[in-house]
């Protein structure tokens, strides 16, 4: 398979009208924009079910926010299956389990984690909400809880949430649609943890911090659901002195490389994973060729990476050396207003 379809989540505060579709051609090594896939407000984060039949998006609808569900047909077109919204700001992150039974969302402004059951016809209202409490050391950014990420552990026994406002990582068990707190890890005050990537096979995970612009390598006990810190390393070039904020973090399916985006430094940091210790070693920093790389994504082959620059409204394509982890810019890009999130349809298994 040489062509892969994906979707782009955006802010609709400007010219954007919702979710856009695009295609990556791995033979021609080009990106092409396929147009508007769904019209909705602020679909800033997306997730696609493992069977490629559903797409879930965060949504803003008037003074309300929540999650929208779409079916995906064989041609890659989206059909709305309904929304679940409540009064207040929309979430900033959404994920689903492999069996497509449950959707979880993180709400930055409300400081909450929501659980939504999935039905054959769509999504139903939240079965549980956990409201975080507390604050951090930064009076402007950490005046209260700001949950920025929630997702399932690789074995799906646990759900992990990351709170930028309280400098905490909270682990839950899900029991009959309810969130049951399992453990809490406290980060250094002022860290501002934002996103987390689990190692696919080893007991490690990696957190990208927004405020300190660092990556925190963690050991994860799959039995107890507890995290412990093993390393903290800057995601910025050693000579960078200006303002920057950490954004997205991803790990390759073989667990050998971690990638992270820096907004301000406008770069992707590439790290090699030490398989024995889980610690990271810097490989390189690569310019995203635009302004404010809010997100990026590896394609299903992991031979390519797309960087999405929110403020300059563009996505750039890179070829990835799977042996060294290094990225080489390609002369292919597309323009999309206020891009935030990039997701590919999953590759078909042979």
Secondary structure, DSSP 8 states (H G I E B T S, - for coil): --EEEEEEEE--SSS--EEEEEEEETTTTEEEEEEEEEE-B----EEE-TTSSEEEEEEEETTEEEEEEEEE-TT--EEEEEEEEEES---SEEEE-TTS-EEEEEETTTTEEEEEEEETTEEEEEEEEEE-----S-TTT-SS--EEEEEE-TTSS-EEEEETTTTEEEEEEEETTEEEEEEEEE--TT--EEEEEE-SSSSEEEEEESSS-EEEEEEEETTTTEEEEEEEEE-S-TT--S--EEEEEEE-TTS-EEEEEEETTTEEEEEEE-TTT--EEEEEEEE-SSS-EEEEEE-TTSSEEEEEETTTTEEEEEEE-TTT--EEEEEEEEE-TTEEEEEE------
